[in-house]
């Protein structure tokens, strides 16, 4: 392997895991949109129960309230319906779980003191900073089970990453199948524990602002550089062997 290719390969080999590790760190200079100061809006709905099909399964949706949320994603778990309990329940409708904050919880200096992560259905958070913990408002965080059969919306939701500022509209809803699977929803932001997550049938979803950082830019470049230099090195070795 030539000197340039070797340096490129080793550099990308170092940068790749580092960029993947740091890609989801909240940017200290992240600008928060003013609309994220607003609490979610839950209003009576006139929507009637309806049925949709996803992954070859029919689901009955029962809207309970109209719902609108603007917030920052602090943790995300994408689902494909083919793993763990989603596979057991034949649930192909739940495209992702987004853990979202709004209001005073979007203070980046405080958020950076926290660690957020999603379990299979739950959003967890912790910090070692007592002041950040004291000022954090659990009623300005929600874990949202997003469901929709709209292919375009599912594609947009699949692109969501930590730090993105999003706007969604839809219905707080119960849903289930004829086979007996049923899932409900929280209708308040003040509850905690099992059953406290919002289940939202999404009718509109926008990524208003993505978190673009140096590490996120380096991640695909590292992959490309690693692949290109690796292939170049193999070609050089093959030519030398002829």
C-alpha positions as CSV (number, residue, x, y, z in Angstrom):
1,X,0.0,0.0,0.0
2,X,1.4,3.4,-1.1
3,X,2.3,6.0,1.5
4,X,-0.6,8.3,0.8
5,X,-3.1,5.4,0.7
6,X,-1.7,4.1,4.0
7,X,-2.0,7.4,5.8
8,X,-5.5,7.9,4.4
9,X,-6.6,4.4,5.5
10,X,-5.2,4.8,9.0
11,X,-6.6,8.3,9.4
12,X,-10.1,7.2,8.3
13,X,-9.8,4.1,10.5
14,X,-9.2,6.4,13.5
15,X,-11.8,9.0,12.5
16,X,-14.6,6.6,11.8
17,X,-15.2,5.2,15.3
18,X,-14.6,8.6,16.8
19,X,-17.0,10.4,14.5
20,X,-19.7,7.7,15.1
21,X,-19.2,8.0,18.9
22,X,-19.4,11.8,18.9
23,X,-22.0,12.3,16.2
24,X,-24.9,12.5,18.6
25,X,-23.3,14.8,21.1
26,X,-25.5,17.9,21.4
27,X,-23.7,20.9,19.8
28,X,-22.9,23.6,22.4
29,X,-23.8,26.2,19.8
30,X,-27.0,24.6,18.7
31,X,-29.7,27.3,18.1
32,X,-33.1,26.4,19.4
33,X,-36.1,27.6,17.4
34,X,-38.4,29.9,19.4
35,X,-41.4,27.7,18.7
36,X,-39.9,25.0,21.0
37,X,-40.9,27.1,24.0
38,X,-44.5,26.1,23.4
39,X,-46.1,23.2,25.2
40,X,-47.7,20.5,23.1
41,X,-51.3,21.3,22.1
42,X,-54.0,18.6,22.8
43,X,-57.5,19.4,21.7
44,X,-60.8,17.5,21.1
45,X,-60.9,15.6,17.9
46,X,-63.7,15.0,15.4
47,X,-61.8,12.2,13.8
48,X,-63.6,8.8,13.6
49,X,-62.0,5.4,14.1
50,X,-60.4,4.1,10.9
51,X,-58.4,1.2,9.6
52,X,-55.0,1.1,7.9
53,X,-52.7,-1.6,6.5
54,X,-49.0,-1.9,7.1
55,X,-46.7,-4.8,6.6
56,X,-49.6,-7.0,5.5
57,X,-51.5,-6.4,8.8
58,X,-54.8,-4.5,9.3
59,X,-54.8,-2.0,12.2
60,X,-57.8,-0.2,13.7
61,X,-57.0,3.3,14.9
62,X,-59.1,5.1,17.5
63,X,-58.3,8.8,17.7
64,X,-58.7,10.3,21.2
65,X,-57.4,13.8,20.8
66,X,-55.8,16.0,18.1
67,X,-52.2,16.6,19.0
68,X,-49.4,18.9,18.0
69,X,-45.8,18.9,19.2
70,X,-42.7,20.9,18.5
71,X,-39.5,19.8,20.3
72,X,-36.0,18.6,20.2
73,X,-35.1,14.9,19.8
74,X,-32.8,13.8,22.6
75,X,-33.1,10.0,21.9
76,X,-34.6,7.9,19.2
77,X,-35.3,4.3,18.5
78,X,-36.3,3.2,15.0
79,X,-38.5,0.1,14.6
80,X,-39.0,-2.3,11.6
81,X,-41.6,-4.7,13.1
82,X,-39.3,-7.7,12.8
83,X,-37.5,-7.7,16.1
84,X,-38.3,-8.4,19.8
85,X,-41.8,-7.5,21.0
86,X,-42.8,-5.7,17.8
87,X,-42.2,-9.0,16.0
88,X,-44.1,-11.0,18.6
89,X,-47.1,-8.5,18.4
90,X,-46.9,-8.2,14.6
91,X,-46.6,-4.5,15.1
92,X,-45.4,-2.9,11.8
93,X,-47.2,0.3,12.3
94,X,-44.9,1.8,15.0
95,X,-42.2,3.4,12.9
96,X,-40.1,5.0,15.7
97,X,-40.1,6.1,19.3
98,X,-38.9,9.7,19.7
99,X,-37.9,11.1,23.1
100,X,-38.5,14.8,22.8
101,X,-38.0,17.9,25.1
102,X,-39.4,21.4,24.8
103,X,-39.7,24.6,26.9
104,X,-37.0,25.2,29.5
105,X,-35.6,21.7,28.9
106,X,-34.2,22.8,25.6
107,X,-31.4,24.8,27.4
108,X,-28.4,23.3,25.7
109,X,-26.0,23.9,28.6
110,X,-28.2,21.8,30.8
111,X,-29.1,19.2,28.3
112,X,-25.4,18.5,27.7
113,X,-25.2,17.4,31.3
114,X,-27.7,14.6,30.7
115,X,-27.6,11.2,29.1
116,X,-30.8,10.1,27.3
117,X,-31.4,6.7,25.8
118,X,-34.4,4.6,24.6
119,X,-35.2,1.1,25.7
120,X,-37.6,-0.9,23.7
121,X,-40.6,1.3,24.7
122,X,-39.2,3.8,27.3
123,X,-37.0,6.9,27.4
124,X,-34.5,7.0,30.2
125,X,-32.4,9.9,31.4
126,X,-29.8,10.6,34.0
127,X,-27.2,13.1,35.1
128,X,-24.5,13.5,37.7
129,X,-25.1,17.3,37.8
130,X,-27.4,18.0,40.8
131,X,-28.2,21.5,39.6
132,X,-29.2,20.3,36.1
133,X,-31.3,17.6,37.7
134,X,-33.0,20.1,40.0
135,X,-33.9,22.4,37.1
136,X,-35.0,19.7,34.7
137,X,-38.8,19.5,34.2
138,X,-40.1,15.9,33.6
139,X,-43.4,17.4,32.3
140,X,-41.5,18.9,29.4
141,X,-40.3,15.6,28.1
142,X,-42.3,12.9,26.4
143,X,-41.5,9.6,24.8
144,X,-43.6,9.3,21.6
145,X,-44.6,6.1,19.9
146,X,-45.1,7.3,16.3
147,X,-47.4,5.3,14.1
148,X,-48.4,5.9,10.5
149,X,-49.1,4.0,7.3
150,X,-48.1,6.9,5.1
151,X,-44.9,5.9,3.2
152,X,-43.7,9.4,2.8
153,X,-44.1,10.2,6.5
154,X,-42.4,7.0,7.5
155,X,-39.4,7.9,5.3
156,X,-39.0,11.3,6.9
157,X,-39.3,9.9,10.4
158,X,-36.7,7.3,9.5
159,X,-34.2,10.2,8.9
160,X,-34.6,11.7,12.4
161,X,-31.5,11.9,14.5
162,X,-30.6,13.2,18.0
163,X,-30.5,17.0,18.1
164,X,-33.1,17.5,15.3
165,X,-35.9,20.0,16.0
166,X,-39.2,18.5,14.8
167,X,-42.8,19.5,14.3
168,X,-45.5,16.8,14.2
169,X,-49.3,16.8,14.0
170,X,-51.7,13.9,14.4
171,X,-53.9,12.1,16.9
172,X,-53.3,10.7,20.3
173,X,-54.7,7.3,19.6
174,X,-55.3,3.7,20.6
175,X,-54.6,1.0,18.0
176,X,-54.8,-2.7,17.7
177,X,-55.4,-5.7,15.5
178,X,-58.1,-8.4,15.1
179,X,-55.6,-10.9,16.6
180,X,-55.9,-9.2,20.0
181,X,-52.9,-6.8,20.1
182,X,-53.9,-3.5,21.7
183,X,-51.9,-0.4,22.6
184,X,-53.1,2.7,24.3
185,X,-51.7,6.2,24.9
186,X,-51.1,8.8,27.6
187,X,-53.3,11.9,27.5
188,X,-51.3,14.0,29.9
189,X,-47.7,15.2,30.2
190,X,-47.7,14.8,34.0
191,X,-47.7,11.0,34.3
192,X,-44.7,8.8,34.7
193,X,-43.8,5.1,34.4
194,X,-45.6,2.4,32.5
195,X,-48.3,3.8,30.2
196,X,-46.9,7.4,30.3
197,X,-45.9,7.4,26.7
198,X,-47.8,9.2,24.0
199,X,-49.0,7.1,21.0
200,X,-49.5,9.4,18.0
201,X,-51.0,8.6,14.7
202,X,-48.9,11.0,12.6
203,X,-50.6,13.1,9.8
204,X,-47.8,15.6,9.4
205,X,-44.1,15.5,10.3
206,X,-41.3,18.0,9.6
207,X,-37.6,18.2,10.6
208,X,-37.5,21.9,11.0
209,X,-33.8,22.1,11.8
210,X,-31.2,19.3,11.7
211,X,-28.2,19.2,14.0
212,X,-25.3,19.5,11.6
213,X,-21.9,19.1,13.4
214,X,-18.3,18.5,12.3
215,X,-18.5,14.9,13.6
216,X,-21.6,14.2,11.6
217,X,-19.9,15.5,8.4
218,X,-16.8,13.4,9.1
219,X,-18.8,10.2,9.6
220,X,-19.7,9.6,5.9
221,X,-16.4,11.0,4.7
222,X,-14.5,8.6,7.0
223,X,-16.5,5.7,5.5
224,X,-15.8,6.8,2.0
225,X,-12.1,7.4,2.6
226,X,-11.7,4.1,4.3
227,X,-13.4,2.2,1.5
228,X,-11.6,4.1,-1.2
229,X,-8.1,3.8,0.3
230,X,-8.8,0.1,1.2
231,X,-9.8,-0.7,-2.4
232,X,-6.8,1.3,-3.7
233,X,-4.5,-0.6,-1.4
234,X,-5.9,-4.0,-2.5
235,X,-5.5,-3.0,-6.2
236,X,-1.9,-2.0,-5.5
237,X,-1.2,-5.3,-3.8
238,X,-2.8,-7.3,-6.6
239,X,-0.8,-5.4,-9.2
240,X,2.4,-6.1,-7.3
241,X,1.6,-9.8,-7.2
242,X,1.2,-10.0,-11.0
